[in-house]
Amino acid sequence: MSTETHAPASTSAPLSTRVLAIFADPVNQAIFALGITQIIAWGTTLYALGVLGRPIANDTGWSQSVVYGGLTMGLLTSGAVSMPAGRWLDRRGGREVMSLGSLLAALGLLTLAHVRSPTAYLAAWVLIGIAMRLTLYDAAFAALVQIAPTRGRRAISLVTLFGGVASTLLWPLGAALEFTYGWRITLIVFALLNLLVCLPLHWFGLKRRTTTVQEHAPSTATTAAASASVEAPATTYLVGRQRLWAMALFSVVMATTAFLTGAMAAHLVPVLASQALDPRIAVLLASAKGVAQTLARLVDLVFGRNLHAIQLGRLTIVLMPLSFLALMLGGPGLIPAVLFILLFGAANGLTTIVRGAVPLTLFGPVGYGEILGKLAVPVLITNATAPAAFAIAVEQLGMQTALAGLTVIAVVATIAMEIMTVWYRRTTHA
């Protein structure tokens, strides 16, 4: 894999020269390639049942628990392979690993299109689960940091902008294909998108680096994050026991927020409808969450460049309890529901950036893929189990009590983030 650097083209150069210079930059190539592949990977795997779940259940006669249990199986599988996948990303690089992930996604979706029994259906989701771990954000973030360790945070923010529109683009496409050709043909098309679009983009779009990660390896336990161009503005990278404590604290933050986002991913419309809203209004508001998360990412991209990743994390996580408090304390009605969607959507959008940026700040680019792999395990497990857990809570305790429980979890996430911030400042004197 070649290593090279690119100086920005002069602003006085012709437009065509400046455009060529932009696309000659390996980082920009990777951002574009991963942006497209994240849209397809999210839309055809994790989000697929959003439009295909009910048709699959209606056609096969399988229960909803079996159909949506496939996604749970996939997420749990992703968690099971997360740590070895992270180590493999560090050793082999994002190009090989993400290309294999696209191939596995195509095979898994093609298998899913031909299943005739619940057992085969769940087995196909195991394959898709492995593919998700090798192609979604955690893998993409690791690939970006390998290509450009000093520009990782901004690159992560840009890629999440693409990923944020995955459901907006792929749900209408999936719905149209399913209506015309059925869910099996739709899954075959999804498989072809991974094979013919994502695989080449991963292979050719991630083939170069601006520098090697090893050049940024800390020479001592207190190596400075070095130059002003480094986007992770930490004064030191944590090692040893400090590293373990930071990973434990940040795991609590991410696991609790993953439970909240997992619960809302499956139950957002019923939650909004429970606030005395017309079901059609509830659906419309739920779809606005994507707009809120994209706007929040744009704000971070434009105004948050110099904001320390820890501070971004604090601002992001505190939005979670505020969103649920707005919904519960505001009483039934449209205004509290709108406020909830704006706050929760913004928090959901920024949490993705925090999940990639904070570990880069705390630990640096060396071994970044393995670190994300470890941190992803509790995130994937809580994300997978949250929909069922929240459904049981609603059934046994009622919607308002279940929402109160989510509010408590959001407060726990905020407290954990604040504890981590205080501990980090004392440890590094930042």
Phi, psi and omega per residue, in radians:
M1 nan 2.196 -3.061
S2 -1.337 2.724 3.060
T3 -2.145 2.324 -3.085
E4 -2.779 2.797 3.095
T5 -2.187 2.736 -3.116
H6 -2.310 2.236 3.022
A7 -1.504 2.506 -3.135
P8 -1.145 2.475 3.126
A9 -1.166 2.560 3.131
S10 -1.083 2.514 3.132
T11 -1.184 -0.253 3.116
S12 -1.547 -0.093 3.136
A13 -1.244 2.747 3.092
P14 -1.016 2.687 -3.110
L15 -0.997 -0.736 -3.120
S16 -1.086 -0.645 3.116
T17 -1.160 -0.728 -3.137
R18 -1.155 -0.691 3.120
V19 -1.118 -0.772 3.128
L20 -1.100 -0.661 3.124
A21 -1.126 -0.681 3.119
I22 -1.076 -0.808 -3.082
F23 -1.413 -0.198 3.039
A24 -1.389 -0.294 3.140
D25 -1.266 2.125 -3.136
P26 -1.000 -0.574 -3.141
V27 -1.156 -0.783 3.121
N28 -1.136 -0.650 3.070
Q29 -1.064 -0.761 -3.131
A30 -1.168 -0.722 3.128
I31 -1.066 -0.789 3.131
F32 -1.120 -0.831 -3.118
A33 -1.072 -0.846 -3.111
L34 -1.224 -0.542 3.077
G35 -1.040 -0.819 3.123
I36 -1.158 -0.772 -3.083
T37 -1.214 -0.529 3.100
Q38 -1.182 -0.671 3.077
I39 -1.019 -0.841 -3.091
I40 -1.241 -0.772 -3.073
A41 -1.107 -0.840 3.104
W42 -1.116 -0.795 -3.044
G43 -1.174 -0.525 -3.070
T44 -1.698 -0.161 -3.138
T45 -2.065 -1.406 -3.030
L46 -1.088 -0.619 -3.102
Y47 -1.638 -0.043 -2.984
A48 -1.045 -0.711 -3.083
L49 -1.245 -0.191 3.062
G50 -1.023 -0.566 3.098
V51 -2.004 -0.317 -3.071
L52 -1.834 -0.229 -3.084
G53 -1.028 -0.889 -3.127
R54 -1.164 -0.781 3.075
P55 -1.037 -0.657 3.109
I56 -1.107 -0.787 -3.141
A57 -1.100 -0.761 -3.113
N58 -1.151 -0.673 -3.072
D59 -1.335 -0.680 -3.054
T60 -1.589 -0.403 -3.057
G61 1.427 0.099 3.104
W62 -1.309 2.699 -3.137
S63 -1.262 2.809 3.087
Q64 -1.056 -0.626 -3.119
S65 -1.128 -0.624 3.096
V66 -1.211 -0.816 -3.079
V67 -1.095 -0.913 -3.108
Y68 -1.373 -0.295 3.006
G69 -1.140 -0.382 3.065
G70 -1.076 -0.765 3.118
L71 -1.134 -0.714 3.073
T72 -1.035 -0.760 3.089
M73 -1.036 -0.747 3.138
G74 -1.105 -0.751 -3.130
L75 -1.185 -0.706 3.100
L76 -1.133 -0.644 3.067
T77 -1.121 -0.735 3.084
S78 -0.999 -0.745 3.106
G79 -1.119 -0.677 -3.107
A80 -1.143 -0.603 -3.099
V81 -1.729 0.078 -2.981
S82 -1.077 -0.826 -3.078
M83 -1.177 -0.844 3.075
P84 -1.097 -0.581 3.098
A85 -1.111 -0.725 3.112
G86 -1.088 -0.751 3.107
R87 -1.122 -0.667 3.129
W88 -1.155 -0.667 3.084
L89 -1.055 -0.721 3.120
D90 -1.155 -0.699 -3.071
R91 -1.358 -0.794 -2.998
R92 -1.713 -0.350 3.140
G93 1.627 2.708 -3.101
G94 -1.101 -0.542 -3.091
R95 -1.024 -0.933 -3.091
E96 -1.221 -0.777 -3.053
V97 -1.175 -0.795 -3.114
M98 -1.248 -0.544 3.045
S99 -1.122 -0.768 3.065
L100 -1.085 -0.687 3.109
G101 -1.032 -0.708 3.107
S102 -1.140 -0.673 3.097
L103 -1.122 -0.755 3.125
L104 -1.166 -0.638 3.086
A105 -1.079 -0.760 3.119
A106 -1.087 -0.775 3.138
L107 -1.145 -0.718 3.140
G108 -1.134 -0.772 3.133
L109 -1.184 -0.663 3.089
L110 -1.127 -0.697 3.067
T111 -1.110 -0.757 -3.134
L112 -1.061 -0.582 -3.134
A113 -1.189 -0.297 -3.056
H114 -2.017 0.078 -3.091
V115 -1.193 2.615 3.135
R116 -2.231 -0.003 -3.124
S117 -2.462 2.707 3.095
P118 -1.027 -0.622 3.138
T119 -1.102 -0.812 3.106
A120 -1.130 -0.639 3.127
Y121 -1.058 -0.857 -3.131
L122 -1.175 -0.611 3.109
A123 -1.132 -0.660 3.091
A124 -1.100 -0.629 3.133
W125 -1.225 -0.450 3.029
V126 -1.080 -0.798 3.111
L127 -1.105 -0.753 3.117
I128 -1.124 -0.621 3.118
G129 -1.080 -0.732 3.074
I130 -1.095 -0.759 -3.141
A131 -1.082 -0.681 3.135
M132 -1.079 -0.726 -3.139
R133 -1.138 -0.500 -3.096
L134 -1.592 -0.079 -3.064
T135 -2.253 -0.355 -3.042
L136 -1.481 -2.871 -2.902
Y137 -0.930 -0.778 -3.074
D138 -1.018 -0.730 3.102
A139 -1.218 -0.716 -3.130
A140 -1.110 -0.734 3.134
F141 -1.097 -0.746 3.112
A142 -1.080 -0.728 3.121
A143 -1.094 -0.719 3.134
L144 -1.118 -0.756 -3.131
V145 -1.177 -0.567 3.056
Q146 -1.137 -0.666 -3.100
I147 -1.304 -0.655 -3.095
A148 -2.613 1.486 -3.107
P149 -1.016 -0.576 -3.073
T150 -1.486 -0.075 -3.120
R151 -2.190 0.370 -2.992
G152 -1.111 -0.774 -3.026
R153 -1.120 -0.804 -3.135
R154 -1.125 -0.689 3.103
A155 -1.090 -0.715 3.095
I156 -1.054 -0.781 3.141
S157 -1.058 -0.718 -3.116
L158 -1.164 -0.734 -3.133
V159 -1.143 -0.645 3.134
T160 -1.153 -0.431 3.056
L161 -1.098 -0.729 3.078
F162 -1.123 -0.894 -3.080
G163 -1.034 -0.488 -3.116
G164 -1.131 -0.334 -3.123
V165 -1.786 0.204 -3.091
A166 -1.016 -0.879 -3.131
S167 -1.189 -0.607 3.134
T168 -1.057 -0.651 -3.102
L169 -1.598 -0.759 -3.013
L170 -1.442 -0.489 3.087
W171 -1.119 -0.842 3.082
P172 -1.076 -0.699 3.112
L173 -1.096 -0.825 3.130
G174 -1.087 -0.717 3.135
A175 -1.120 -0.729 -3.138
A176 -1.151 -0.761 3.119
L177 -1.123 -0.747 -3.128
E178 -1.117 -0.729 -3.133
F179 -1.103 -0.645 -3.070
T180 -1.511 -0.735 -2.981
Y181 -2.080 -0.213 -3.095
G182 1.703 2.896 -3.022
W183 -1.262 -0.498 -3.121
R184 -1.206 -0.800 3.088
I185 -1.118 -0.649 3.108
T186 -1.035 -0.756 3.128
L187 -1.161 -0.583 3.072
I188 -1.136 -0.734 3.075
V189 -1.083 -0.744 3.097
F190 -1.042 -0.702 3.122
A191 -1.105 -0.740 3.133
L192 -1.139 -0.600 3.092
L193 -1.096 -0.718 3.107
N194 -1.190 -0.674 -3.084
L195 -1.325 -0.768 -2.993
L196 -1.661 -0.324 3.131
V197 -1.937 -0.960 -3.041
C198 -1.202 -0.796 -3.087
L199 -1.036 -0.868 3.095
P200 -1.089 -0.666 3.133
L201 -1.127 -0.699 3.080
H202 -1.146 -0.740 -3.064
W203 -1.214 -0.755 -3.079
F204 -1.634 -0.439 -3.097
G205 -1.470 -0.266 -3.106
L206 -2.020 0.437 -2.994
K207 -1.518 -0.217 -3.090
R208 -2.142 2.725 3.044
R209 -2.193 2.614 3.033
T210 -1.394 -0.447 3.122
T211 -2.840 2.948 3.131
T212 -1.656 2.538 3.111
V213 -1.055 -0.595 -3.075
Q214 -1.073 -0.477 3.133
E215 -1.138 -0.327 -3.118
H216 -1.823 0.209 3.126
A217 -1.171 2.354 -3.137
P218 -1.192 2.312 -3.131
S219 -1.430 -0.399 3.056
T220 -2.403 3.058 -3.121
A221 -1.182 -0.264 -3.096
T222 -2.121 0.511 3.139
T223 -1.062 2.336 3.140
A224 -1.294 2.724 -3.139
A225 -1.274 0.086 2.811
A226 1.376 -1.679 -2.915
S227 -1.803 2.913 -3.114
A228 -1.197 -0.295 3.135
S229 -1.377 -0.214 3.139
V230 -1.241 2.176 -3.040
E231 -1.385 -0.342 3.065
A232 -1.581 1.662 -2.905
P233 -1.459 0.751 3.122
A234 -1.333 2.586 3.053
T235 -1.396 -0.483 3.074
T236 -2.525 2.776 2.951
Y237 -1.746 2.389 -3.042
L238 -1.394 2.488 3.120
V239 -2.402 2.929 3.034
G240 1.081 -2.401 -3.107
R241 -1.113 -0.630 3.104
Q242 -1.039 -0.705 3.127
R243 -1.095 -0.759 -3.135
L244 -1.121 -0.751 3.112
W245 -1.103 -0.742 -3.137
A246 -1.104 -0.715 3.123
M247 -1.146 -0.684 3.131
A248 -1.127 -0.804 -3.121
L249 -1.138 -0.762 -3.119
F250 -1.224 -0.523 3.072
S251 -1.091 -0.698 3.092
V252 -1.076 -0.776 3.133
V253 -1.036 -0.871 -3.055
M254 -1.263 -0.624 -3.136
A255 -1.171 -0.735 3.141
T256 -1.183 -0.729 3.105
T257 -1.186 -0.581 3.089
A258 -1.128 -0.616 3.078
F259 -1.094 -0.740 -3.141
L260 -1.132 -0.815 -3.113
T261 -1.204 -0.611 3.097
G262 -1.148 -0.733 3.118
A263 -1.110 -0.757 -3.102
M264 -1.292 -0.475 3.109
A265 -1.057 -0.598 -3.112
A266 -1.675 -0.416 -2.959
H267 -2.176 0.246 -3.062
L268 -1.072 -0.784 -3.121
V269 -1.114 -0.843 3.080
P270 -1.051 -0.641 3.115
V271 -1.082 -0.802 3.131
L272 -1.169 -0.706 3.136
A273 -1.120 -0.493 3.138
S274 -1.221 -0.208 3.134
Q275 -1.618 0.592 3.099
A276 1.067 0.664 3.099
L277 -1.853 2.579 3.022
D278 -1.056 2.397 -3.114
P279 -0.935 -0.612 3.133
R280 -1.200 -0.654 3.082
I281 -1.169 -0.674 3.125
A282 -1.070 -0.746 3.109
V283 -1.116 -0.754 -3.138
L284 -1.092 -0.770 3.122
L285 -1.145 -0.692 3.135
A286 -1.066 -0.686 3.127
S287 -1.192 -0.411 3.129
A288 -1.258 -0.231 3.099
K289 -1.029 -0.682 3.117
G290 -1.102 -0.644 3.100
V291 -1.140 -0.760 -3.134
A292 -1.097 -0.737 -3.117
Q293 -1.215 -0.608 3.104
T294 -1.201 -0.723 3.103
L295 -1.093 -0.704 3.122
A296 -1.104 -0.699 3.113
R297 -1.169 -0.645 3.078
L298 -1.114 -0.734 3.112
V299 -1.064 -0.769 3.110
D300 -1.089 -0.703 -3.109
L301 -1.135 -0.674 -3.069
V302 -1.472 -0.764 -3.000
F303 -1.909 -0.221 -3.024
G304 -1.741 0.211 -3.065
R305 -1.012 -0.697 -3.095
N306 -1.682 0.115 3.132
L307 -1.445 2.186 3.127
H308 -1.019 2.461 -3.080
A309 -1.020 -0.621 3.118
I310 -1.124 -0.720 3.115
Q311 -1.149 -0.697 3.067
L312 -1.044 -0.714 3.112
G313 -1.078 -0.763 3.136
R314 -1.076 -0.821 -3.124
L315 -1.124 -0.606 -3.105
T316 -1.264 -0.900 -3.018
I317 -1.148 -0.611 -3.114
V318 -1.173 -0.350 3.089
L319 -1.166 -0.443 -3.109
M320 -1.089 -1.015 3.118
P321 -1.116 -0.586 3.114
L322 -1.076 -0.656 -3.122
S323 -1.158 -0.786 -3.131
F324 -1.230 -0.609 3.077
L325 -1.142 -0.663 3.102
A326 -1.081 -0.678 -3.131
L327 -1.232 -0.713 -3.034
M328 -1.431 -0.714 -3.078
L329 -1.453 -0.365 -3.121
G330 -1.334 -0.262 -3.118
G331 1.385 2.977 3.126
P332 -1.059 2.547 3.092
G333 2.484 2.980 -3.041
L334 -1.275 -0.757 -3.031
I335 -1.098 -0.848 3.077
P336 -1.043 -0.636 3.137
A337 -1.164 -0.717 3.103
V338 -1.117 -0.764 3.131
L339 -1.086 -0.703 3.091
F340 -1.051 -0.818 -3.116
I341 -1.096 -0.737 -3.133
L342 -1.119 -0.814 -3.104
L343 -1.227 -0.811 -3.113
F344 -1.182 -0.712 3.113
G345 -1.079 -0.757 3.104
A346 -1.090 -0.779 3.127
A347 -1.087 -0.743 3.140
N348 -1.089 -0.731 3.135
G349 -1.161 -0.736 -3.092
L350 -1.343 -0.502 3.140
T351 -1.017 -0.618 3.111
T352 -1.068 -0.738 3.113
I353 -1.178 -0.752 3.128
V354 -1.024 -0.712 -3.114
R355 -1.048 -0.526 3.100
G356 -1.663 -0.603 -3.009
A357 -1.386 -0.702 -3.085
V358 -1.123 -0.826 3.084
P359 -1.044 -0.593 3.103
L360 -1.134 -0.666 3.099
T361 -1.229 -0.734 -3.073
L362 -1.275 -0.701 -2.921
F363 -2.072 -0.216 -3.128
G364 1.420 3.122 -3.045
P365 -1.397 -0.317 -3.097
V366 -1.276 2.176 -3.121
G367 1.230 0.357 -3.061
Y368 -1.082 -0.675 -3.139
G369 -1.107 -0.726 3.123
E370 -1.165 -0.673 3.110
I371 -1.076 -0.823 3.103
L372 -1.086 -0.615 3.110
G373 -1.088 -0.740 3.108
K374 -1.175 -0.770 -3.121
L375 -1.167 -0.469 -3.085
A376 -1.287 -0.387 -3.063
V377 -1.032 -0.994 3.123
P378 -1.142 -0.536 3.119
V379 -1.102 -0.848 -3.108
L380 -1.174 -0.654 -3.134
I381 -1.165 -0.846 -3.134
T382 -1.173 -0.626 3.105
N383 -1.120 -0.622 -3.124
A384 -1.290 -0.641 -3.048
T385 -1.584 -0.282 -3.067
A386 -1.053 -0.786 -3.115
P387 -1.001 -0.788 -3.137
A388 -1.198 -0.709 -3.128
A389 -1.111 -0.737 3.138
F390 -1.192 -0.664 3.108
A391 -1.076 -0.728 3.110
I392 -1.128 -0.726 3.136
A393 -1.091 -0.729 3.121
V394 -1.125 -0.746 -3.108
E395 -1.152 -0.680 -3.052
Q396 -1.552 -0.580 -2.986
L397 -2.051 -0.286 -3.090
G398 1.728 2.748 -3.046
M399 -1.093 -0.802 -3.066
Q400 -1.150 -0.682 3.097
T401 -1.184 -0.685 3.092
A402 -1.102 -0.699 3.090
L403 -1.159 -0.622 3.069
A404 -1.084 -0.659 3.088
G405 -1.103 -0.725 3.085
L406 -1.119 -0.639 3.107
T407 -1.094 -0.727 3.093
V408 -1.076 -0.754 3.117
I409 -1.088 -0.685 3.107
A410 -1.122 -0.664 3.085
V411 -1.139 -0.704 3.096
V412 -1.047 -0.745 3.110
A413 -1.054 -0.732 -3.132
T414 -1.155 -0.763 3.120
I415 -1.091 -0.745 3.134
A416 -1.085 -0.697 3.115
M417 -1.135 -0.696 3.129
E418 -1.191 -0.706 3.092
I419 -1.077 -0.763 3.135
M420 -1.099 -0.674 3.134
T421 -1.110 -0.839 3.128
V422 -1.080 -0.787 3.135
W423 -1.078 -0.745 -3.120
Y424 -1.110 -0.754 -3.128
R425 -1.140 -0.697 3.121
R426 -1.199 -0.625 -3.111
T427 -1.241 -0.732 -3.041
T428 -1.813 -0.126 -3.058
H429 1.037 0.588 -3.124
A430 -1.405 nan nan
